[in-house]
Amino acid sequence: MSERSHPELDPLPYDYDALEPSISEQVLTWHHDTHHQGYVNGLDSAEATLEENRAAGDFSSSAGAMGDVTHNGCGHYLHTLFWENMSPNGGGEPSGALADRIEADFGSYEGWKGEFEAAASAAGGWALLVYDPVAKQLRNVPVDKHDQGALWGSHPILALDVWEHSYYYDYGPDRGSFIDGFFDVVNWEKAESEFETVTELFE
Ligand code: MN3
């Protein structure tokens, strides 16, 4: 059997203090080095369990391990997108093909933003802007944990982590101010490139 590849945590694409004051150096350090690293380790460990169980022909703990793969795997993938879709030079509004599609699918940028903020205020995990390749349209999706409420086949374009570890140290219970802070550093260039990649595949 070939050697299994292990998931790895990439460094942040900017310094730990680069998103201040939207996100403090302390929170970004904990969030990336401890929380995100934990999901990478959890994914690796769950995959090791599945491999050992197959070798032993004993699947008694495999269902739990498969659940650990989706929880930690989605945690790993969404955090990677979250770091990339923020930038110290971010903010503003989308442009190009993504801006046109937001207007077509949500009526206006304000219509999209109000809906995304509603998802971010209510979700127990993430607010996502996704591309749905079946309906060929953008959708906002509130996700609990990392994988509960996902829409099958959809591709995340923009991810906002609203777990309490994402903002409580900086904002206390004021999640709304954290969401405002996110929009000051949102990296629309990254979202635009994700949108172009996925629409080239499906349209
Ligand atoms: Mn998180």
Boltz pocket constraint, residues with backbone or C-beta under 6 A from the ligand:
constraints:
  - pocket:
      binder: B
      contacts: [[A, 31], [A, 35], [A, 79], [A, 161], [A, 163], [A, 165], [A, 166]]
      max_distance: 6.0
